[in-house]
């Protein structure tokens, strides 16, 4: 059950973090037309953040 909670939270929070990054103006920090660099940055930050959120939710889930 813990793996299900972790995986679902990981996927949902990764999409949520990507949407937040899209709404921000991080594109200005990169060179123009560097689309693959921007996308890889978004994915990397989203996966790291999603892992942290999923780990936290899993630990809270284990308390109950």
N, C-alpha and C positions, 0 to 999 in steps of 0.2 A: 504494500500500500504506500510505503514511503517513496518508492520509485515513481509511482504514478503522480503523487503530489508534486515531487520535484520536477518531473518532465513537463507536466501541464503548466506549472508555474514558470518554468524556464521558457517555454514557447510563448506563452501569453506575455510575459514581461519583456522578452526580446522584441516582439512586434511593437509593444507599447513604447519601448525605449527608442526604437527606430523611428516611430512616428514623432516622438519628441525631438529627436535629432533633425528630422526633416523640417520641422517647424522652426528650428533655430537657424541662425545664419552662419553655421560653420563653413559653408562653401566659400566664404570670403577669405578664409585662412589658407586655402589651396590655390594653386595656379589655375587660370581659366582652362576649361576643357580637360581637366584631370578627373574625369568621371570615375574611372576605376579606382583611383586613390581615395576619392570621397566615399565611394561605396564600400571599399574594404575597411576604411576607418569606421564607418557606421556599423558594419557587421562586427568588427572586433570590439568596439566599445559596447555594443548591444549584448554580445555574448558574455563579456566579462560582467557587465551590470546585471544581466539576467541570471547568471550563476550566483552572484551575491544575493539577489532577491530570492531566488529559489532555495538557496541554502538556509536563509533566514526563515522562510515560510515552512520549510521542512522541520527545522528545529522547533518552531512554535507548534506545529502539528504534533510533534512527538511529546510535547508537554501534556497534551490532553489525550 
